[in-house]
Amino acid sequence: AKYVADMVRPKAGQGATGSTQQPCTETLDPSVMKRMPVDLIARRLGETVNGAPAQEEKTVVLEAYDFGGQDVYYAMHHLFLSDYGIYLACIDLSSLRPSVSPTDATGPTGPGPPGADDLEKDVDKSTQTWDALEWWLASIVVHAPNSPVAIVGTHEDCLPEASRPSIHAEVHQRITAFCKKLPELNEQLHINETGQLCFFPMDNSGVDSGRSAKLLQRAVEAMVAKLLQGTLGKPIPLRWSHFW
């Protein structure tokens, strides 16, 4: 890298135009700098500590992309899905309801057990929620087959305390069944080992003192570490840095 940087510096006794001038060893060819920050790369790769190469930085900067979930955006999603990222597929837990018995489904509309119309609306909303989640997971498997993905159940705080275990169990079972239909997902899915679930329930209100958020943060860090050991850990040609 130092050799590359030296090649673009004017030789001693010559300026940038090739005419005889005072020696200049620090001026870089502007035409090259427009194509590639050669001096920056040379300096970074050549850094040493007590004669030994400098250790790599431990900090990893993540950029978050929130995809449009409406159907009209589906045709563009493949342009942003790649193996160079991690993915969080979100499902709104508040749109799901525990199974309702047939006797409850015939109750009157209004206070008390839900009526048939209310039940039908809940079923439609739940079906749309599941269809969207499965579509996203399938898209990730197709376009980013080597990237880890975690499923996040949002709006955990909107669920009645008594219904949370049953909804968690239902979501877990549905995800497990989908993994059997799409076995490739098993290798990519990052599970919630602490909660013994296939997804991460998220309390959006912060009532749990950030416990669910910290659990998800640790999962993201683990997925990033896995990605750095795989796709992002591979060496790339220096020419790929010609982004200017």
C-alpha positions in Angstrom: 0.0 0.0 0.0 2.9 2.4 0.7 4.3 1.6 -2.7 1.0 2.5 -4.3 1.0 5.8 -2.4 4.6 6.6 -3.4 3.8 5.9 -7.0 1.3 8.7 -7.1 3.5 11.3 -5.4 5.6 13.5 -7.7 9.2 12.4 -7.8 11.8 14.5 -6.0 12.5 17.6 -8.0 9.3 17.5 -9.9 5.9 19.0 -9.2 2.5 17.6 -10.1 2.9 18.8 -13.7 6.3 17.2 -14.2 8.2 20.5 -14.4 11.3 20.9 -12.3 10.4 22.4 -8.9 11.4 22.1 -5.3 11.3 18.6 -3.9 7.8 17.7 -2.8 7.2 14.3 -1.2 3.8 14.9 0.4 1.7 16.3 -2.4 -0.6 13.7 -3.9 -1.8 13.6 -7.5 -5.3 15.1 -7.4 -6.5 13.0 -10.3 -5.7 9.9 -8.4 -7.2 11.2 -5.2 -10.5 11.6 -7.0 -10.6 7.9 -7.7 -9.2 6.5 -4.5 -8.0 7.9 -1.1 -4.6 6.1 -1.6 -2.8 8.0 1.1 -5.4 7.3 3.6 -5.4 3.6 2.8 -1.6 3.5 2.8 -1.4 5.2 6.2 -4.1 3.0 7.7 -2.6 -0.3 6.5 0.9 0.8 7.4 0.2 1.8 11.0 2.4 0.0 13.5 2.6 -0.2 17.3 6.2 -0.8 18.6 7.2 -2.2 15.2 4.2 -4.6 15.0 1.1 -4.1 12.9 -1.6 -2.2 14.7 -4.5 -4.3 16.0 -7.9 -3.9 14.2 -10.5 -1.7 15.8 -13.1 -3.5 17.9 -16.0 -1.1 17.1 -18.5 -2.1 14.4 -20.9 0.6 13.1 -24.3 -0.7 12.0 -26.6 1.2 9.6 -30.3 0.4 10.0 -32.6 0.2 7.0 -36.4 0.2 7.5 -38.0 -1.4 4.5 -41.5 -0.2 3.3 -43.8 -3.0 4.2 -46.6 -2.2 1.7 -47.2 -4.4 -1.3 -46.2 -1.7 -3.7 -42.6 -1.8 -2.4 -42.1 -5.5 -2.7 -40.7 -5.3 -6.2 -37.8 -3.2 -4.9 -36.8 -5.2 -1.8 -34.4 -7.5 -3.6 -32.2 -4.5 -4.4 -31.4 -4.1 -0.7 -31.3 -7.7 0.5 -27.8 -9.1 0.5 -25.5 -11.4 2.4 -23.7 -8.3 3.9 -26.2 -7.6 6.6 -28.3 -9.0 9.4 -32.1 -9.0 9.4 -34.9 -8.4 12.0 -38.3 -9.6 10.8 -41.0 -8.0 12.9 -44.4 -9.2 13.8 -47.0 -7.2 15.7 -48.1 -9.4 18.6 -51.0 -7.1 19.3 -52.6 -8.1 16.0 -52.8 -11.7 17.2 -55.4 -13.0 19.5 -55.7 -16.3 21.4 -57.9 -18.9 19.8 -61.6 -18.3 20.5 -64.0 -21.2 21.1 -67.1 -21.6 18.9 -69.5 -20.7 21.8 -67.7 -17.4 22.4 -67.7 -16.6 18.6 -71.6 -16.6 18.7 -71.8 -14.0 21.4 -73.2 -10.5 20.9 -71.1 -7.7 19.6 -70.1 -5.2 22.2 -69.0 -5.7 25.8 -68.4 -9.3 26.7 -67.3 -12.1 24.3 -66.6 -11.0 20.8 -69.3 -11.4 18.1 -68.8 -13.2 14.9 -68.0 -10.0 13.0 -65.3 -9.0 15.5 -63.9 -12.5 15.3 -63.8 -12.4 11.5 -61.9 -9.1 11.6 -59.4 -10.5 14.1 -58.9 -13.6 11.9 -58.3 -11.5 8.8 -55.8 -9.2 10.6 -54.0 -12.2 12.0 -53.8 -13.9 8.6 -52.4 -10.8 7.0 -49.8 -10.5 9.8 -48.6 -14.1 9.3 -48.6 -13.8 5.5 -46.4 -10.8 5.7 -44.0 -12.4 8.1 -43.7 -15.6 6.0 -43.2 -13.5 2.9 -40.3 -11.6 4.5 -38.6 -14.7 5.8 -38.8 -16.4 2.4 -37.4 -13.3 0.7 -34.5 -13.2 3.1 -33.7 -16.9 2.5 -33.8 -16.3 -1.3 -31.8 -13.1 -1.5 -29.6 -13.3 1.6 -29.1 -17.1 2.2 -26.0 -16.6 4.3 -27.1 -13.9 6.6 -28.6 -14.4 10.1 -32.1 -13.3 10.8 -34.1 -12.8 14.1 -37.8 -12.5 14.5 -39.0 -9.8 16.8 -42.5 -9.8 18.3 -43.3 -6.1 18.9 -46.0 -4.5 21.1 -45.6 -7.1 23.8 -46.8 -4.5 26.3 -50.2 -4.3 24.4 -51.1 -7.9 25.3 -53.0 -8.7 28.4 -50.8 -10.4 30.9 -52.9 -13.5 31.0 -52.8 -14.1 27.2 -49.1 -13.6 26.7 -48.1 -17.3 27.3 -50.7 -18.6 24.9 -49.8 -16.1 22.2 -46.1 -16.8 22.7 -46.7 -20.5 22.3 -48.8 -20.0 19.2 -46.2 -17.7 17.5 -43.4 -20.2 18.4 -45.4 -23.1 16.9 -46.2 -21.2 13.7 -42.6 -20.3 13.2 -41.5 -23.9 13.9 -44.0 -25.1 11.3 -42.8 -22.6 8.8 -39.2 -23.7 9.3 -40.2 -27.2 8.4 -41.7 -25.9 5.1 -38.6 -23.8 4.5 -35.7 -25.8 6.0 -33.1 -23.4 4.7 -34.4 -20.9 7.4 -33.2 -23.2 10.2 -29.6 -22.3 9.5 -30.2 -18.6 9.4 -32.7 -18.1 12.2 -31.3 -16.8 15.5 -33.5 -18.1 18.3 -34.2 -16.7 21.8 -32.4 -19.2 24.0 -33.2 -17.3 27.2 -36.9 -17.4 26.6 -36.8 -20.8 24.8 -38.7 -19.3 21.8 -38.1 -18.9 18.1 -38.6 -15.1 18.4 -37.9 -12.2 20.7 -40.9 -10.5 22.4 -40.3 -6.8 22.6 -41.9 -4.5 25.2 -42.1 -1.2 23.4 -43.2 0.8 26.4 -40.1 0.1 28.5 -42.1 -1.2 31.4 -39.8 -4.1 31.7 -36.9 -1.7 32.4 -35.4 -2.4 29.0 -34.9 -6.1 29.7 -36.3 -7.2 26.3 -34.4 -4.6 24.5 -31.1 -5.6 26.1 -31.9 -9.3 25.2 -32.4 -8.3 21.5 -29.3 -6.2 21.6 -27.2 -9.2 22.7 -28.8 -11.2 19.9 -27.9 -8.5 17.3 -24.3 -8.5 18.6 -24.1 -12.2 18.3 -25.4 -12.1 14.7 -22.9 -9.4 13.8 -20.1 -11.5 15.2 -21.3 -14.5 13.2 -21.4 -12.4 10.0 -17.9 -11.0 10.6 -16.6 -14.6 10.8 -18.3 -15.4 7.6 -19.2 -13.2 4.7 -17.8 -9.9 6.0 -14.6 -11.6 7.3 -13.4 -12.5 3.8 -10.6 -10.4 2.3 -11.5 -8.2 -0.6 -9.4 -6.8 -3.5 -7.9 -3.3 -2.8 -9.3 -2.2 -6.1 -12.8 -2.4 -4.6 -11.9 0.7 -2.6 -12.0 2.7 -5.9 -15.4 4.2 -4.9 -14.6 7.8 -5.9 
